[in-house]
Amino acid sequence: MFAITGITGKVGGEVARNLLAGNQPVRAVVRDLRKGEAWAQLGCDLARADINDAGALTSAFKGAESVFVLVPPNFDPSPDFHEARATAATLRSALASAHPGRVVYLSTIGAQATQSNLLTQHTIIEQVLGELSMPITLLRPGWFMENCSWDVASATNDGVILSFLQPIDKPVPMVATADMGRVAAELLQETWEGHRVVELEGPHRVAPEEIATTFADLLGRPVRMEPVPRGTWESLFKSQGMKNPTSRIKMLDGFNEGWIEFESSESGSRKGRVALEAVLQTLIESRRKS
């Protein structure tokens, strides 16, 4: 049995679909059983658990051959990251008690960075999970290609995309959620000893200006990428409701300055199969349907 958290989201859903396609038994770990009904109809066992409920997580993980752990994103954490520290402690307790055969934790590129930033939340959780004795894989994907969903409307209507990734001709490690789900499902079925890191990006690195030209090709209209001035970020993020924008700003600085990178660099990362064009086409079609 493979226990999957985050199954109602894009990545967790892709993990589950890949396992089910291989006729593997899946336990869908959901906060709301009603949202798990579609997975139950596909043959999944359902377990109700919140990521911050150690007891419920222990029950959900008990007896599992492998567990896929996905922590809901927090884009505006407290400066001391106490939310991530609490989640880390809960996960450690649940996994230690349930003692599944193996664990795959969805982390992030740059989790090894020493400078504090938004991704430090994963650094904290990685360190706490590192105290466990069971086999654990830390899956560190690059920038999600699906983040471009925020750009579909402006590319379609205005022909302009605002970029915080700068300079706009600098290639960035990006990956599609389909590749994350496929690779995670493969890792869950592998056998290994101890703790390991797997870093994942797409077939090639993507510069922001390539996102604009790809949108232009798919939409059949001119699209340009426009950098957002660094000095405006704090006021902009606060106007969007963020209380503590510093960690997000530092994360963007990390990508732009190059200190958020794979620990094994580009040469050591696993490469996905899904190209940017396929992801953008799906995002465009999804918007048209909605």
TORGUPA-233523 format. One line per field, with one value per residue (C-alpha): residue number from 1; chain; z, x, y. Coordinates in pm, whole numbers. Example, Ala and Ser with C-alpha at 12.3 -4.5 7.8 and 13.67 -1.06 7.14 Angstrom:
2
resi <- c(1 / 2)
chain <- c(A / A)
zz <- c(780 / 714)
xx <- c(1230 / 1367)
yy <- c(-450 / -106)
This chain:
290
resi <- c(1 / 2 / 3 / 4 / 5 / 6 / 7 / 8 / 9 / 10 / 11 / 12 / 13 / 14 / 15 / 16 / 17 / 18 / 19 / 20 / 21 / 22 / 23 / 24 / 25 / 26 / 27 / 28 / 29 / 30 / 31 / 32 / 33 / 34 / 35 / 36 / 37 / 38 / 39 / 40 / 41 / 42 / 43 / 44 / 45 / 46 / 47 / 48 / 49 / 50 / 51 / 52 / 53 / 54 / 55 / 56 / 57 / 58 / 59 / 60 / 61 / 62 / 63 / 64 / 65 / 66 / 67 / 68 / 69 / 70 / 71 / 72 / 73 / 74 / 75 / 76 / 77 / 78 / 79 / 80 / 81 / 82 / 83 / 84 / 85 / 86 / 87 / 88 / 89 / 90 / 91 / 92 / 93 / 94 / 95 / 96 / 97 / 98 / 99 / 100 / 101 / 102 / 103 / 104 / 105 / 106 / 107 / 108 / 109 / 110 / 111 / 112 / 113 / 114 / 115 / 116 / 117 / 118 / 119 / 120 / 121 / 122 / 123 / 124 / 125 / 126 / 127 / 128 / 129 / 130 / 131 / 132 / 133 / 134 / 135 / 136 / 137 / 138 / 139 / 140 / 141 / 142 / 143 / 144 / 145 / 146 / 147 / 148 / 149 / 150 / 151 / 152 / 153 / 154 / 155 / 156 / 157 / 158 / 159 / 160 / 161 / 162 / 163 / 164 / 165 / 166 / 167 / 168 / 169 / 170 / 171 / 172 / 173 / 174 / 175 / 176 / 177 / 178 / 179 / 180 / 181 / 182 / 183 / 184 / 185 / 186 / 187 / 188 / 189 / 190 / 191 / 192 / 193 / 194 / 195 / 196 / 197 / 198 / 199 / 200 / 201 / 202 / 203 / 204 / 205 / 206 / 207 / 208 / 209 / 210 / 211 / 212 / 213 / 214 / 215 / 216 / 217 / 218 / 219 / 220 / 221 / 222 / 223 / 224 / 225 / 226 / 227 / 228 / 229 / 230 / 231 / 232 / 233 / 234 / 235 / 236 / 237 / 238 / 239 / 240 / 241 / 242 / 243 / 244 / 245 / 246 / 247 / 248 / 249 / 250 / 251 / 252 / 253 / 254 / 255 / 256 / 257 / 258 / 259 / 260 / 261 / 262 / 263 / 264 / 265 / 266 / 267 / 268 / 269 / 270 / 271 / 272 / 273 / 274 / 275 / 276 / 277 / 278 / 279 / 280 / 281 / 282 / 283 / 284 / 285 / 286 / 287 / 288 / 289 / 290)
chain <- c(A / A / A / A / A / A / A / A / A / A / A / A / A / A / A / A / A / A / A / A / A / A / A / A / A / A / A / A / A / A / A / A / A / A / A / A / A / A / A / A / A / A / A / A / A / A / A / A / A / A / A / A / A / A / A / A / A / A / A / A / A / A / A / A / A / A / A / A / A / A / A / A / A / A / A / A / A / A / A / A / A / A / A / A / A / A / A / A / A / A / A / A / A / A / A / A / A / A / A / A / A / A / A / A / A / A / A / A / A / A / A / A / A / A / A / A / A / A / A / A / A / A / A / A / A / A / A / A / A / A / A / A / A / A / A / A / A / A / A / A / A / A / A / A / A / A / A / A / A / A / A / A / A / A / A / A / A / A / A / A / A / A / A / A / A / A / A / A / A / A / A / A / A / A / A / A / A / A / A / A / A / A / A / A / A / A / A / A / A / A / A / A / A / A / A / A / A / A / A / A / A / A / A / A / A / A / A / A / A / A / A / A / A / A / A / A / A / A / A / A / A / A / A / A / A / A / A / A / A / A / A / A / A / A / A / A / A / A / A / A / A / A / A / A / A / A / A / A / A / A / A / A / A / A / A / A / A / A / A / A / A / A / A / A / A / A / A / A / A / A / A / A / A / A / A / A / A / A / A / A / A / A / A / A / A / A / A / A / A / A)
zz <- c(0 / -95 / 123 / -67 / 96 / -113 / -349 / -427 / -564 / -892 / -778 / -535 / -792 / -1053 / -807 / -741 / -1108 / -1195 / -918 / -1012 / -1375 / -1255 / -1059 / -727 / -416 / -306 / 20 / -35 / 269 / 267 / 510 / 386 / 299 / 58 / -154 / -163 / -308 / -666 / -560 / -376 / -701 / -867 / -606 / -347 / 25 / 207 / 526 / 687 / 827 / 848 / 800 / 1155 / 1325 / 1436 / 1553 / 1232 / 1021 / 1216 / 1140 / 773 / 737 / 937 / 729 / 421 / 205 / 110 / 200 / -19 / 196 / 49 / 281 / 179 / 66 / 291 / 84 / 378 / 675 / 1002 / 1010 / 1245 / 1033 / 1340 / 1118 / 936 / 1265 / 1400 / 1082 / 1091 / 1448 / 1363 / 1059 / 1254 / 1528 / 1285 / 1070 / 1372 / 1515 / 1192 / 1062 / 695 / 477 / 287 / 259 / -32 / 80 / -179 / -96 / -325 / -518 / -288 / 34 / 117 / 92 / 407 / 347 / 494 / 236 / 159 / 80 / 425 / 533 / 346 / 486 / 837 / 754 / 576 / 880 / 1118 / 890 / 877 / 1239 / 1134 / 1065 / 784 / 414 / 299 / -40 / -52 / -393 / -482 / -794 / -968 / -1026 / -1118 / -1485 / -1375 / -1197 / -1545 / -1482 / -1332 / -1667 / -1905 / -1868 / -1911 / -2201 / -2373 / -2308 / -2292 / -2454 / -2147 / -1867 / -1552 / -1435 / -1094 / -1233 / -1367 / -1591 / -1827 / -2045 / -1749 / -1772 / -1463 / -1364 / -1414 / -1414 / -1492 / -1225 / -1454 / -1433 / -1055 / -1017 / -1245 / -1081 / -729 / -813 / -945 / -632 / -404 / -565 / -545 / -268 / -111 / 217 / 429 / 313 / -37 / -243 / -594 / -779 / -1073 / -1356 / -1706 / -2036 / -2047 / -1841 / -1925 / -1934 / -1866 / -2218 / -2353 / -2162 / -2345 / -2690 / -2626 / -2522 / -2838 / -3058 / -2890 / -2878 / -3221 / -3092 / -2970 / -2603 / -2419 / -2076 / -1859 / -1546 / -1226 / -1066 / -752 / -552 / -593 / -471 / -102 / -148 / -423 / -216 / 85 / -135 / -228 / 139 / 242 / 600 / 577 / 216 / 305 / 272 / -73 / -186 / -62 / -250 / -573 / -502 / -458 / -801 / -964 / -793 / -839 / -477 / -506 / -726 / -720 / -477 / -757 / -1015 / -1357 / -1444 / -1149 / -1169 / -1311 / -1627 / -1691 / -2019 / -2032 / -2222 / -2141 / -2456 / -2347 / -2004 / -2143 / -2400 / -2120 / -1915 / -2212 / -2290 / -1925 / -1917 / -2238 / -2096 / -1776)
xx <- c(0 / 128 / -1 / -20 / -67 / -169 / -358 / -623 / -353 / -162 / 154 / -4 / -270 / -4 / 175 / -144 / -242 / 98 / 73 / -282 / -178 / 71 / -202 / -50 / -271 / -307 / -427 / -549 / -470 / -715 / -833 / -1191 / -1326 / -1574 / -1284 / -1147 / -1462 / -1333 / -1022 / -1228 / -1418 / -1083 / -1015 / -816 / -846 / -933 / -773 / -867 / -573 / -448 / -78 / -65 / -246 / 17 / -235 / -437 / -121 / 14 / -303 / -290 / 75 / 47 / 114 / 222 / 501 / 590 / 460 / 463 / 476 / 369 / 334 / 78 / 262 / 282 / 370 / 365 / 526 / 625 / 981 / 1090 / 917 / 743 / 472 / 728 / 893 / 556 / 481 / 826 / 776 / 433 / 565 / 859 / 629 / 382 / 647 / 840 / 524 / 385 / 729 / 640 / 889 / 1007 / 936 / 955 / 936 / 862 / 1116 / 1260 / 1561 / 1787 / 1686 / 2055 / 2099 / 2230 / 2067 / 1719 / 1441 / 1091 / 1230 / 1392 / 1065 / 1174 / 1526 / 1379 / 1160 / 1444 / 1667 / 1403 / 1319 / 1691 / 1667 / 1461 / 1625 / 1396 / 1488 / 1399 / 1429 / 1426 / 1285 / 1397 / 1225 / 1305 / 1071 / 724 / 639 / 276 / 355 / 294 / -79 / -64 / 61 / -199 / -449 / -196 / -22 / -357 / -514 / -221 / 73 / 283 / 412 / 568 / 880 / 1043 / 1302 / 1580 / 1763 / 1500 / 1757 / 1896 / 1796 / 1622 / 1576 / 1204 / 997 / 640 / 417 / 362 / 733 / 729 / 441 / 594 / 936 / 791 / 585 / 898 / 1095 / 822 / 855 / 1234 / 1437 / 1725 / 1908 / 1949 / 1873 / 1927 / 1858 / 1709 / 1708 / 1470 / 1432 / 1283 / 1449 / 1633 / 1656 / 1411 / 1476 / 1179 / 1203 / 1151 / 823 / 712 / 814 / 646 / 324 / 350 / 382 / 87 / -139 / -50 / 19 / 322 / 406 / 693 / 845 / 879 / 1101 / 945 / 1191 / 1347 / 1280 / 903 / 872 / 816 / 538 / 381 / 375 / 235 / -38 / -128 / -179 / 156 / 255 / 617 / 738 / 1108 / 1133 / 973 / 1200 / 1505 / 1393 / 1368 / 1709 / 1841 / 1723 / 1840 / 2180 / 2237 / 2264 / 1937 / 2058 / 2076 / 2330 / 2463 / 2431 / 2273 / 2502 / 2384 / 2008 / 1757 / 1592 / 1219 / 1038 / 772 / 864 / 748 / 535 / 320 / 258 / 168 / -66 / -249 / -275 / -413 / -670 / -775 / -838 / -1039 / -1261 / -1321)
yy <- c(0 / 346 / 631 / 961 / 1300 / 1599 / 1369 / 1632 / 1865 / 1852 / 1678 / 1434 / 1352 / 1277 / 1048 / 855 / 828 / 687 / 427 / 330 / 294 / 34 / -149 / -46 / -8 / 354 / 507 / 862 / 1078 / 1370 / 1637 / 1609 / 1265 / 1422 / 1549 / 1196 / 1040 / 1059 / 870 / 611 / 552 / 479 / 213 / 404 / 343 / 667 / 797 / 1126 / 1324 / 1680 / 1744 / 1887 / 1596 / 1345 / 1086 / 1087 / 1083 / 787 / 591 / 694 / 589 / 265 / -44 / 150 / 15 / 373 / 718 / 1028 / 1341 / 1673 / 1972 / 2238 / 2552 / 2855 / 3161 / 3403 / 3228 / 3389 / 3524 / 3244 / 2975 / 2836 / 2685 / 2470 / 2370 / 2253 / 2057 / 1899 / 1781 / 1638 / 1452 / 1314 / 1185 / 1027 / 860 / 733 / 581 / 437 / 332 / 281 / 98 / 406 / 780 / 1022 / 1385 / 1654 / 1922 / 2189 / 2305 / 2505 / 2330 / 2313 / 2692 / 2858 / 3197 / 3229 / 3254 / 3120 / 2773 / 2749 / 2590 / 2276 / 2302 / 2281 / 1982 / 1802 / 1842 / 1703 / 1408 / 1341 / 1227 / 924 / 589 / 469 / 504 / 856 / 1023 / 1402 / 1488 / 1841 / 1975 / 2301 / 2596 / 2466 / 2528 / 2546 / 2873 / 3016 / 2972 / 3323 / 3456 / 3311 / 3596 / 3878 / 3701 / 3646 / 3985 / 4226 / 4047 / 4129 / 3904 / 4046 / 3865 / 3853 / 3611 / 3829 / 3887 / 3758 / 3579 / 3378 / 3008 / 2870 / 2502 / 2436 / 2118 / 2010 / 1860 / 1560 / 1480 / 1528 / 1286 / 1026 / 1038 / 1037 / 728 / 557 / 648 / 517 / 175 / 160 / -1 / 190 / 230 / 541 / 893 / 1030 / 1340 / 1333 / 1665 / 1703 / 1952 / 1955 / 1859 / 2192 / 2510 / 2787 / 3161 / 3391 / 3532 / 3178 / 3163 / 3479 / 3352 / 3016 / 3189 / 3401 / 3092 / 2919 / 3226 / 3357 / 3707 / 3905 / 3849 / 4013 / 3956 / 4267 / 4263 / 4398 / 4644 / 4496 / 4812 / 4774 / 4416 / 4480 / 4734 / 4524 / 4206 / 4392 / 4539 / 4180 / 4098 / 3954 / 4034 / 3921 / 3953 / 3935 / 3557 / 3561 / 3843 / 3652 / 3342 / 3538 / 3690 / 3337 / 3229 / 3550 / 3555 / 3183 / 3065 / 2876 / 2593 / 2216 / 2078 / 1855 / 2139 / 2092 / 1803 / 1595 / 1651 / 1404 / 1534 / 1519 / 1458 / 1728 / 2044 / 2396 / 2415 / 2122 / 2276 / 2618 / 2462 / 2280 / 2599 / 2793 / 2525 / 2508 / 2884 / 2870 / 2594 / 2787)
